[in-house]
Amino acid sequence: MEIVKYEMRDLREIYDALHVSEILYLAVNDEKYPIIFSMLFGCEMVDDTIVLYFYDDKKNDKTEIISKHPDVSIRTEVVYEYYEYPETAMSCSYESVTGTGTCVLCNEEFHHAMDLILTHYGFEGSLVNDDLAEKKNIFKITLNHVTGKRHVKTPQF
């Protein structure tokens, strides 16, 4: 078995890795400690920039925390397979994406963002009840730096 590890630097390759990731982890600074949120997300490429969207209930403190501290970090990952090295250890094949950017409230993009989020999870074309817009906030993260890692097991030749 051969293990291939490398850093993904190509934006298209990183974007493709985001598309198979299921959960977005968002780190936001608070007064003393960073706070890490996990959420569903959608993404798109605008020119040469990756933009992420997520939603959350209007009745919580995320909006206030993000408005005070809009500089955020993100991480996603997907594990494809766990495997053993004979008689030594175990590992896994995975891809991960890590980045930094600016997060803003963007409720005016509600339908666009929800379409991207629903499409990300396989519900493309699903209708969103307009009443949901009254209960949810939409956030937009524009990434200014992003990198990825890939670790895959390949057959030995």
GUBAFI-106918 format. One record per residue: residue in one letter; x, y, z of N, C-alpha, C in turn. Coordinates in steps of 0.1 Angstrom, whole numbers, plus 5000, padded with zeros to 4 digits. Layout:
R  res   npx   npy   npz  capx  capy  capz   cpx   cpy   cpz
R    a     X     Y     Z     X     Y     Z     X     Y     Z
...
//
This chain:
R  res   npx   npy   npz  capx  capy  capz   cpx   cpy   cpz
R    m  5008  4988  5000  5000  5000  5000  5009  5012  5000
R    e  5005  5022  4992  5013  5035  4991  5003  5046  4997
R    i  5009  5054  5005  5001  5066  5010  5006  5078  5003
R    v  4996  5086  4998  4999  5098  4991  4994  5110  5000
R    k  5003  5119  5003  4999  5131  5011  5003  5143  5004
R    y  4994  5153  5003  4999  5165  4997  4989  5176  5001
R    e  4995  5188  4999  4986  5200  5002  4980  5204  4989
R    m  4967  5207  4989  4960  5211  4978  4961  5227  4977
R    r  4966  5232  4966  4967  5246  4964  4958  5251  4953
R    d  4954  5242  4944  4946  5246  4933  4932  5249  4938
R    l  4927  5261  4935  4914  5265  4940  4902  5256  4936
R    r  4903  5251  4923  4892  5242  4919  4892  5229  4926
R    e  4904  5224  4929  4906  5212  4937  4900  5213  4951
R    i  4903  5225  4957  4898  5228  4971  4883  5229  4970
R    y  4878  5236  4960  4864  5238  4959  4857  5224  4958
R    d  4862  5215  4950  4857  5202  4949  4857  5194  4962
R    a  4867  5196  4970  4868  5190  4983  4857  5196  4992
R    l  4854  5208  4991  4843  5214  4999  4830  5208  4995
R    h  4828  5205  4983  4815  5199  4978  4812  5185  4984
R    v  4822  5178  4988  4820  5165  4994  4820  5165  5009
R    s  4824  5176  5015  4823  5178  5030  4809  5180  5034
R    e  4806  5175  5046  4792  5176  5051  4790  5187  5061
R    i  4800  5190  5069  4798  5199  5080  4809  5210  5079
R    l  4805  5223  5081  4814  5234  5082  4816  5237  5096
R    y  4829  5238  5100  4832  5243  5114  4837  5257  5112
R    l  4831  5266  5120  4834  5280  5120  4839  5285  5133
R    a  4851  5290  5133  4857  5296  5145  4856  5311  5145
R    v  4850  5316  5155  4847  5331  5157  4854  5335  5170
R    n  4861  5346  5170  4866  5352  5182  4855  5357  5191
R    d  4856  5355  5203  4847  5362  5213  4856  5370  5222
R    e  4850  5374  5233  4858  5383  5242  4871  5376  5247
R    k  4870  5364  5252  4882  5357  5257  4886  5345  5249
R    y  4877  5337  5245  4881  5324  5238  4874  5324  5225
R    p  4880  5317  5215  4872  5315  5202  4861  5305  5205
R    i  4850  5307  5197  4839  5298  5197  4839  5291  5184
R    i  4836  5278  5185  4835  5270  5173  4821  5265  5171
R    f  4815  5268  5159  4802  5264  5156  4803  5253  5145
R    s  4794  5244  5144  4793  5235  5133  4779  5237  5127
R    m  4779  5236  5113  4766  5239  5106  4766  5233  5092
R    l  4754  5233  5087  4753  5229  5073  4757  5242  5064
R    f  4761  5239  5052  4766  5251  5044  4764  5248  5029
R    g  4765  5258  5022  4765  5258  5007  4777  5266  5002
R    c  4781  5264  4990  4793  5272  4985  4792  5275  4970
R    e  4799  5285  4966  4800  5288  4952  4813  5295  4950
R    m  4817  5295  4937  4829  5302  4933  4825  5315  4926
R    v  4830  5326  4931  4827  5339  4924  4840  5344  4920
R    d  4842  5345  4906  4855  5348  4901  4865  5338  4906
R    d  4875  5343  4913  4885  5333  4918  4884  5333  4934
R    t  4872  5334  4939  4870  5334  4953  4859  5324  4957
R    i  4862  5317  4968  4852  5308  4973  4844  5315  4983
R    v  4830  5314  4982  4821  5320  4991  4812  5309  4997
R    l  4811  5309  5010  4803  5299  5017  4790  5306  5023
R    y  4780  5299  5025  4767  5304  5031  4763  5294  5042
R    f  4757  5299  5052  4751  5291  5062  4739  5299  5068
R    y  4730  5292  5075  4719  5299  5081  4718  5295  5096
R    d  4711  5303  5103  4710  5300  5118  4697  5308  5123
R    d  4692  5303  5134  4680  5310  5140  4683  5324  5143
R    k  4673  5333  5141  4675  5347  5144  4676  5349  5159
R    k  4670  5340  5167  4669  5342  5181  4681  5335  5188
R    n  4693  5339  5186  4705  5335  5193  4716  5345  5192
R    d  4728  5343  5198  4738  5353  5199  4748  5352  5188
R    k  4747  5343  5178  4757  5343  5168  4758  5356  5160
R    t  4746  5362  5157  4746  5374  5149  4754  5385  5156
R    e  4752  5386  5169  4759  5397  5176  4774  5394  5177
R    i  4778  5381  5179  4792  5378  5180  4799  5380  5167
R    i  4793  5376  5156  4799  5377  5142  4799  5392  5138
R    s  4789  5400  5142  4790  5414  5138  4801  5421  5145
R    k  4804  5417  5157  4815  5423  5165  4829  5418  5160
R    h  4829  5405  5155  4842  5399  5151  4840  5391  5138
R    p  4839  5399  5127  4836  5392  5114  4847  5384  5108
R    d  4860  5385  5113  4871  5377  5108  4870  5363  5114
R    v  4868  5353  5105  4866  5340  5110  4876  5330  5103
R    s  4876  5318  5109  4883  5307  5103  4873  5295  5101
R    i  4876  5288  5090  4867  5276  5087  4875  5263  5085
R    r  4868  5252  5087  4874  5239  5084  4863  5230  5081
R    t  4866  5221  5071  4857  5210  5067  4867  5198  5065
R    e  4861  5186  5066  4868  5174  5063  4859  5163  5059
R    v  4864  5154  5052  4857  5142  5048  4866  5130  5049
R    v  4862  5120  5056  4870  5107  5057  4864  5097  5048
R    y  4872  5092  5039  4868  5082  5029  4869  5068  5034
R    e  4879  5065  5042  4882  5051  5045  4892  5050  5057
R    y  4889  5041  5066  4899  5038  5077  4906  5025  5073
R    y  4919  5024  5076  4926  5012  5073  4938  5010  5082
R    e  4943  4998  5083  4954  4994  5091  4967  4993  5083
R    y  4977  4997  5089  4990  4993  5084  4993  4980  5091
R    p  4997  4970  5084  4999  4957  5090  5008  4957  5102
R    e  5002  4953  5113  5009  4952  5126  5015  4964  5132
R    t  5011  4976  5127  5017  4988  5133  5007  4999  5138
R    a  4998  5003  5129  4989  5014  5133  4977  5014  5124
R    m  4969  5025  5125  4958  5027  5116  4958  5041  5112
R    s  4951  5044  5101  4951  5057  5095  4938  5058  5087
R    c  4937  5068  5079  4925  5070  5071  4928  5078  5058
R    s  4920  5076  5048  4921  5085  5036  4911  5096  5039
R    y  4916  5109  5036  4907  5120  5039  4911  5132  5030
R    e  4902  5142  5030  4905  5155  5025  4900  5165  5035
R    s  4907  5176  5036  4903  5187  5045  4906  5200  5039
R    v  4898  5210  5043  4899  5224  5038  4899  5233  5050
R    t  4909  5242  5051  4910  5252  5061  4911  5265  5055
R    g  4905  5276  5061  4906  5289  5055  4903  5300  5065
R    t  4905  5312  5060  4901  5324  5068  4893  5333  5058
R    g  4885  5341  5065  4877  5350  5057  4869  5360  5065
R    t  4860  5367  5059  4851  5376  5065  4837  5371  5064
R    c  4830  5372  5076  4816  5367  5076  4807  5379  5079
R    v  4796  5379  5070  4787  5390  5072  4772  5385  5071
R    l  4763  5392  5077  4749  5389  5076  4744  5393  5062
R    c  4737  5384  5056  4733  5388  5042  4719  5382  5039
R    n  4709  5386  5047  4695  5381  5046  4689  5384  5032
R    e  4694  5394  5025  4689  5398  5012  4692  5387  5002
R    e  4702  5378  5005  4705  5367  4996  4699  5354  5001
R    f  4688  5354  5008  4682  5343  5015  4679  5331  5005
R    h  4672  5334  4994  4668  5323  4985  4680  5318  4977
R    h  4690  5326  4973  4702  5321  4967  4710  5312  4976
R    a  4712  5317  4988  4719  5309  4998  4713  5296  5001
R    m  4700  5296  5003  4692  5284  5007  4693  5274  4995
R    d  4692  5279  4983  4693  5270  4971  4707  5264  4971
R    l  4718  5271  4974  4731  5265  4974  4732  5255  4985
R    i  4727  5258  4997  4727  5249  5008  4720  5236  5005
R    l  4707  5237  5000  4699  5225  4997  4706  5217  4986
R    t  4711  5223  4976  4718  5216  4965  4730  5209  4971
R    h  4737  5215  4980  4749  5208  4986  4746  5195  4992
R    y  4734  5194  4998  4730  5182  5005  4720  5173  4996
R    g  4720  5176  4983  4712  5167  4974  4697  5170  4973
R    f  4693  5182  4977  4679  5186  4976  4678  5197  4965
R    e  4685  5196  4954  4685  5207  4944  4670  5209  4939
R    g  4666  5221  4938  4653  5225  4933  4642  5224  4943
R    s  4646  5221  4956  4635  5221  4966  4631  5235  4969
R    l  4618  5237  4971  4613  5250  4974  4615  5253  4989
R    v  4617  5266  4992  4619  5270  5005  4607  5279  5009
R    n  4601  5276  5020  4590  5284  5025  4594  5298  5029
R    d  4587  5308  5023  4591  5322  5026  4590  5325  5041
R    d  4582  5318  5048  4581  5320  5063  4594  5317  5070
R    l  4602  5308  5064  4615  5305  5070  4624  5317  5070
R    a  4623  5326  5061  4632  5338  5060  4629  5347  5072
R    e  4617  5346  5078  4614  5354  5090  4621  5348  5102
R    k  4625  5336  5102  4630  5329  5114  4645  5327  5113
R    k  4651  5328  5101  4665  5324  5099  4673  5336  5094
R    n  4686  5337  5099  4696  5346  5093  4704  5339  5084
R    i  4708  5345  5073  4718  5340  5063  4731  5347  5065
R    f  4742  5339  5066  4755  5345  5067  4763  5341  5055
R    k  4772  5350  5051  4780  5348  5039  4795  5349  5043
R    i  4803  5339  5040  4817  5340  5043  4825  5341  5030
R    t  4832  5351  5028  4841  5353  5017  4855  5349  5021
R    l  4860  5338  5015  4874  5334  5020  4885  5342  5013
R    n  4894  5346  5021  4906  5354  5016  4918  5345  5016
R    h  4918  5334  5023  4929  5324  5022  4923  5310  5024
R    v  4927  5301  5016  4922  5287  5018  4932  5277  5013
R    t  4933  5266  5020  4942  5256  5016  4935  5242  5019
R    g  4940  5232  5013  4935  5219  5016  4946  5208  5018
R    k  4942  5197  5023  4951  5186  5025  4944  5173  5020
R    r  4952  5165  5014  4947  5152  5009  4956  5141  5014
R    h  4950  5130  5019  4958  5119  5024  4950  5106  5019
R    v  4956  5099  5009  4949  5088  5003  4958  5076  5002
R    k  4951  5064  5004  4958  5051  5002  4956  5047  4988
R    t  4967  5043  4981  4966  5038  4968  4972  5024  4967
R    p  4968  5016  4958  4973  5003  4957  4988  5004  4953
R    q  4996  4995  4958  5010  4994  4955  5012  4987  4941
R    f  5020  4992  4933  5023  4986  4920  5037  4981  4919
//
